[in-house]
Amino acid sequence: MSSYLMGTYEVIVVGAGHAGCEAALATARMGKKTLILSMNLEAVAMLACNPSIGGTGKGHLVREIDALGGQMGLTIDKAFIQSRMLNTSKGPAVHSLRAQADKMLYHQEMKKTLEKQEMLDLKQGEVIDLLVEDGVVKGVIMNTGAKYLAQVVILATGTFLGSKIFIGDNNFLSGPNGMAPSISLAESLKGHGIELRRFKTGTPARVLGSTLDYDKMIEQPGDDEITPFSFMNDDLECEQVPCWLTYTNEKTHQIVRDNFHRSALFGGDIEGVGARYCPSIEDKVNRFADKERHQLFIEPEGLYTDEVYIQGMSTSLPEDVQDQFYRTIPGLENLKIVRPAYAIEYDCIDPLDLKLSLEHRKIANLFCAGQFNGSSGYEEAAAQGLIAGINASLKIDNKEPFIIDRSEAYIGVLIDDLVTKGTNEPYRIMTSRAEYRLLLRQDNADQRLTEKGYRVGLVSEERYQRYKERKQAIEDEISRLEKTIVTPSIANPFLNEIGSSEINRGVSLAQLLRRSEITYDLLEAIDPERIPLSRHVKTTVQVNIKYEGYISKQLTQIERFKKLEDMKLPEDLDYNNLHGLRIEARQKLSNIRPRSIGQASRISGVSPADINVLLIHLERMNRK
Ligand SMILES: Cc1cc2nc3c(=O)[nH]c(=O)nc-3n(C[C@H](O)[C@H](O)[C@H](O)COP(=O)(O)OP(=O)(O)OC[C@H]3O[C@@H](n4cnc5c(N)ncnc54)[C@H](O)[C@@H]3O)c2cc1C
């Protein structure tokens, strides 16, 4: 096929999904001339599955993306139709924001942001080949013959690469939502020596909300007080729409059981590996056979559509079976399916082939992000896109890569898990994956990351000033509460009223706030001097005071963790020549090339004895 030069950029981003959008906005905002390509501009920031952003662990990622100067938090604050803080009955480490999104509005807002961004060109077109010379990527070729050159290419092809849809024992090449799959690029990547493997995910049917009977369901309203995702927003107004809760029953399960043989998943047609944490209904009925019912949520897809999403009911059973078992669910008896459920299988890489900067080990200047790296989820994709974009810009400037470690952010946990430990199924973030989660709360993401985002040149001056003001406000308020003493005569009537034990001498407001039954808002009754503060600030003040002891314990653990992270390993160390290392460890260390002793210790197959060998070798090198 003949090709012709259409343009030269510093950065080309292949894919305008959640990863691609963050990557391209980051490189353009860091002053790099950037081109972002998508096979179909209707797929820009498409919410191909659940119509929501955030949730447990995922909400933390969105906050961290925002704190670093990313876009997802700002966009969902413009496109949400319901907002809830999850897990509020549990500790602050797992409080997670989740917002229902109007899918069309989310897509339009993100597309508008791309269109308006300086230094960024958005184009529709299919990349069919990578240009690689002497192991370095140089650009891309389009199916039109157009050639674009660049110093760096970021691949964020999502669930489109080599994608195939499965419904019952039928399957066909297709991307999500009836969009075209990306087949040629998959072949090209294999041709350049990039190993690909098959993963899969699934989505439930979309049905007409007006055909459902909500009287048979439990309403799930949004929170009265809306907490914005972005630290750039203090207060948000929205006429919220509800979600609805209902349950499957034995009739549902029986129909599913009777048709296991017709499920692509069970029929063995699908070779791709699916996510344990997003099981299909076949999976649930099979794996949790003792469960009488499974909960599902009816979630509106937007304000200007009657389509609703049936969360928790993805399947690859044929349409006739879908129609039968959905109708057994209370409230869905008369449903009309407008988009059948399906499973999708697609190509992705093994993230062990990536550096912590998300650059591919086999092709220099080629960065990878999102579902293409073996993760699953809009938020996981966006977080990787942001880091890949930042590092692509730094690579062009010959600067040190921007690495966030697992004690600093969920983004650090996500990328370290993928690149150091690897994954054999679509990886999704969870709070349980973070060792230091009391420090990695969603309310303090800016305190942990905005300074770093400012130093790499992504965080705007306005955002930086807001961060500094918030930081000062938090410090001032904590010290004021520590210094403000209330006497028994002032405090005891209040304490009696709320059933808390009396005091017999003057104590600080902070001391009272440390009582589990007392909140910052409640304390206002005996704290007339306080100044109005934003929800963001109040939350962080309360947690820092109430969990002070636990927080300092975790800070000590992090000090120990950082010690090992700071013990750097030479990038060109010849592990095969290090006597005392076991063969498996030599192979793993040579493949993954860890940056530090800390990262080496997290590689599966590298034992504490192997780490000792590395420590002794480092000691010898330092002495020399
Ligand atoms: C059916 C389905 C079910 C899902 N279920 C879940 C779930 O249960 N839980 C969950 O967390 N997540 C789920 N997801 C995943 C979620 O949609 C993805 O994680 C997220 O969209 C990944 O974002 P991304 O940016 O990596 O890729 P995507 O959003 O898929 O975007 C990829 C982009 O790359 C472009 N592209 C691809 N190839 C080319 C090419 N050759 N040339 C130019 N452009 C190209 C596409 O046009 C698109 O713009 C599901 C997705 C699908 C499709």
The ligand as an ORCA input file, in Angstrom:
! r2SCAN-3c Opt
* xyz 0 1
  C     -18.353     -4.972     26.526
  C     -17.553     -4.252     27.539
  C     -17.695     -4.567     28.865
  C     -16.939     -3.926     29.831
  N     -17.107     -4.263     31.115
  C     -16.410     -3.602     32.052
  C     -16.617     -3.895     33.425
  O     -17.430     -4.717     33.743
  N     -15.898     -3.228     34.363
  C     -14.998     -2.302     33.996
  O     -14.371     -1.759     34.864
  N     -14.779     -1.996     32.699
  C     -15.479     -2.643     31.744
  N     -15.294     -2.357     30.449
  C     -14.145     -1.710     30.151
  C     -14.094     -0.305     29.880
  O     -14.897      0.020     28.878
  C     -12.692     -0.108     29.496
  O     -11.929     -0.447     30.576
  C     -12.286      1.264     29.110
  O     -13.114      1.769     28.135
  C     -10.867      1.175     28.636
  O     -10.470      2.409     28.216
  P      -9.329      2.531     27.111
  O      -9.051      3.945     26.962
  O      -8.211      1.622     27.437
  O      -9.983      1.954     25.790
  P     -11.340      2.252     25.048
  O     -12.233      3.072     25.852
  O     -11.812      0.916     24.582
  O     -10.887      3.146     23.788
  C     -10.069      2.634     22.791
  C      -9.920      3.673     21.699
  O      -8.957      3.206     20.758
  C      -9.404      3.463     19.441
  N      -8.708      2.549     18.563
  C      -8.518      1.214     18.722
  N      -7.775      0.722     17.712
  C      -7.471      1.781     16.888
  C      -6.734      1.930     15.677
  N      -6.137      0.897     15.091
  N      -6.638      3.162     15.118
  C      -7.228      4.248     15.719
  N      -7.958      4.173     16.867
  C      -8.057      2.954     17.435
  C     -10.902      3.304     19.523
  O     -11.543      3.951     18.460
  C     -11.176      3.981     20.893
  O     -11.227      5.378     20.713
  C     -16.018     -2.966     29.457
  C     -15.872     -2.635     28.111
  C     -16.640     -3.273     27.165
  C     -16.461     -2.921     25.733
*
